[in-house]
Amino acid sequence: ARRLHLEPLPPETAVALARRAHPDVGAERARRIAAQAGGNPLLIEQLTGADPSPSLRLAVAARLRDVSPADRATLGLLVLADRPMPSDLVDAPVDRLIDRGFVVATPAGLTVRHTLLADAVEATLDEVDRRSIHARLAGLLPTPGERARHLLAAGDRERAYEAALAAVATATTPGERAAHLG
């Protein structure tokens, strides 16, 4: 058998499929369905105008059962980063996760394939895991604003405050300064 690696549908095609599969939902909800599915046609068709069904969430979560602890930690890192991570900032191998369809490489960086998978990964993280991953992110990310956010989530309020003040010093707009001070 020959294995084919299919790329996600482009956003505009995914939205068109969502509109065709769910003619009763509006344009904004179709965009959310397409984004939630990460361009996966099967998920686009399975998702409805409401939240994903419990059985669909369980099916997605079941894919995580045989993921190694190291790969699960890498998935957690990508989920809690809350943005695509440049591959040079990810301090763990991701080839296996890409091959298994958990992670995609985009021009902006590495990210979990779709939000249903990200939600399933996030649900497996306990508070200790979350704090550890946030501390790891704080050590990886280059900007003081991002470091501050992750240090705070890791429970390191003192270092988060210092990083936030450094971010304020380099902020270029009042709104950005206020966000860092917050």
C-alpha positions as CSV (number, residue, x, y, z in Angstrom):
1,A,0.0,0.0,0.0
2,R,1.1,3.5,-0.7
3,R,0.7,6.1,2.0
4,L,-0.5,9.5,1.0
5,H,0.0,12.5,3.3
6,L,-2.8,14.9,2.7
7,E,-2.5,18.6,3.6
8,P,-5.4,20.4,5.3
9,L,-7.9,22.1,3.1
10,P,-7.1,25.8,2.5
11,P,-9.3,28.0,4.7
12,E,-11.6,29.2,1.9
13,T,-12.2,25.6,0.7
14,A,-12.8,24.5,4.3
15,V,-15.4,27.2,4.8
16,A,-17.1,26.3,1.5
17,L,-17.3,22.7,2.6
18,A,-18.7,23.7,6.0
19,R,-21.3,25.8,4.3
20,R,-22.2,22.9,2.0
21,A,-22.3,20.3,4.8
22,H,-24.2,22.6,7.1
23,P,-26.4,24.9,5.0
24,D,-28.3,26.0,8.1
25,V,-25.3,27.7,9.8
26,G,-24.2,31.2,9.0
27,A,-21.0,32.4,7.5
28,E,-19.3,33.1,10.8
29,R,-20.2,29.7,12.3
30,A,-19.0,28.0,9.1
31,R,-15.6,29.8,9.6
32,R,-15.5,28.5,13.2
33,I,-16.3,25.0,12.1
34,A,-13.6,25.1,9.4
35,A,-11.0,26.5,11.9
36,Q,-12.0,24.0,14.6
37,A,-11.5,21.1,12.2
38,G,-8.1,22.4,11.1
39,G,-9.0,21.8,7.4
40,N,-9.9,18.1,8.0
41,P,-12.8,17.4,5.7
42,L,-14.2,14.5,7.8
43,L,-14.2,16.7,10.9
44,I,-15.8,19.6,9.0
45,E,-18.7,17.2,8.0
46,Q,-19.0,15.8,11.5
47,L,-19.0,19.1,13.3
48,T,-22.4,20.7,13.5
49,G,-23.5,24.2,14.2
50,A,-23.4,23.3,17.9
51,D,-20.4,22.1,20.0
52,P,-18.8,18.9,19.0
53,S,-20.6,15.8,20.2
54,P,-19.2,13.9,23.2
55,S,-18.6,10.8,20.9
56,L,-16.5,12.9,18.5
57,R,-14.5,14.4,21.4
58,L,-13.9,10.8,22.8
59,A,-12.8,9.6,19.4
60,V,-10.3,12.4,19.1
61,A,-9.1,11.8,22.7
62,A,-8.7,8.1,22.0
63,R,-6.0,8.9,19.4
64,L,-3.8,10.2,22.3
65,R,-3.9,7.0,24.3
66,D,-0.7,5.5,22.8
67,V,1.3,8.8,22.6
68,S,4.5,8.6,24.6
69,P,4.9,10.9,27.7
70,A,7.6,12.9,25.8
71,D,5.4,13.4,22.8
72,R,2.5,14.3,25.0
73,A,4.6,17.0,26.7
74,T,5.5,18.4,23.3
75,L,1.9,18.5,22.3
76,G,1.2,20.3,25.6
77,L,3.9,22.8,24.8
78,L,2.3,23.5,21.4
79,V,-1.2,23.8,22.9
80,L,-0.2,26.1,25.8
81,A,2.0,28.3,23.6
82,D,-1.3,29.5,22.2
83,R,0.3,30.3,18.9
84,P,2.4,28.5,16.2
85,M,5.9,27.9,17.5
86,P,8.9,28.4,15.3
87,S,10.5,25.0,14.9
88,D,13.9,26.3,16.2
89,L,12.2,27.2,19.5
90,V,10.7,23.7,20.1
91,D,13.2,21.9,22.2
92,A,11.9,18.4,21.4
93,P,11.7,16.2,18.2
94,V,8.4,16.5,16.4
95,D,8.8,14.3,13.4
96,R,6.8,11.5,14.9
97,L,4.0,13.8,15.8
98,I,3.9,15.2,12.3
99,D,4.0,11.7,10.8
100,R,1.0,10.7,13.0
101,G,-1.0,13.8,12.0
102,F,-1.0,15.5,15.4
103,V,1.2,18.4,14.4
104,V,1.5,20.4,11.2
105,A,4.3,22.7,10.1
106,T,2.9,26.0,8.8
107,P,4.7,29.1,7.6
108,A,4.2,30.6,11.0
109,G,5.5,27.5,12.8
110,L,4.5,24.2,14.4
111,T,1.0,23.8,15.7
112,V,-1.5,21.1,16.7
113,R,-3.5,20.0,13.7
114,H,-6.9,21.2,14.9
115,T,-8.6,22.6,17.9
116,L,-10.5,19.4,18.8
117,L,-7.1,17.7,19.2
118,A,-5.7,20.7,21.1
119,D,-8.7,20.6,23.4
120,A,-8.2,16.8,24.0
121,V,-4.5,17.4,24.8
122,E,-5.3,20.2,27.1
123,A,-7.8,18.1,29.0
124,T,-5.1,15.6,29.8
125,L,-2.9,18.1,31.5
126,D,-3.1,18.4,35.3
127,E,-2.0,21.6,37.1
128,V,1.5,20.3,37.7
129,D,1.9,19.6,34.0
130,R,0.5,23.0,33.0
131,R,2.9,24.9,35.3
132,S,5.9,22.8,34.1
133,I,5.0,23.4,30.5
134,H,4.4,27.2,31.1
135,A,7.8,27.4,32.8
136,R,9.4,25.6,29.8
137,L,7.7,28.0,27.4
138,A,9.0,31.0,29.4
139,G,12.5,29.7,28.9
140,L,12.0,29.2,25.2
141,L,10.2,32.3,24.0
142,P,12.2,35.4,23.1
143,T,9.9,38.3,24.0
144,P,9.5,39.5,27.5
145,G,5.8,39.9,27.2
146,E,5.3,36.2,26.3
147,R,7.8,35.2,29.0
148,A,5.8,37.2,31.5
149,R,2.5,35.5,30.6
150,H,4.0,32.1,30.8
151,L,5.9,32.8,34.1
152,L,2.7,34.0,35.6
153,A,0.9,30.8,34.5
154,A,3.8,28.8,35.9
155,G,3.2,30.4,39.3
156,D,6.4,32.5,39.3
157,R,4.9,35.9,40.0
158,E,8.1,37.6,40.9
159,R,9.9,36.7,37.6
160,A,6.6,37.4,35.7
161,Y,6.5,40.9,37.1
162,E,10.1,41.5,36.1
163,A,9.5,40.3,32.6
164,A,6.3,42.4,32.3
165,L,8.2,45.5,33.3
166,A,10.8,44.7,30.6
167,A,8.0,44.3,28.1
168,V,6.5,47.6,29.2
169,A,9.9,49.3,28.6
170,T,10.0,48.1,25.0
171,A,6.3,48.6,24.2
172,T,5.5,51.0,21.4
173,T,1.8,51.9,22.2
174,P,-0.1,52.7,25.3
175,G,-2.4,49.7,24.7
176,E,0.5,47.4,24.6
177,R,2.0,48.9,27.8
178,A,-1.4,48.5,29.5
179,A,-1.6,44.9,28.4
180,H,1.8,44.1,29.9
181,L,1.0,45.9,33.1
182,G,-2.2,44.0,33.4
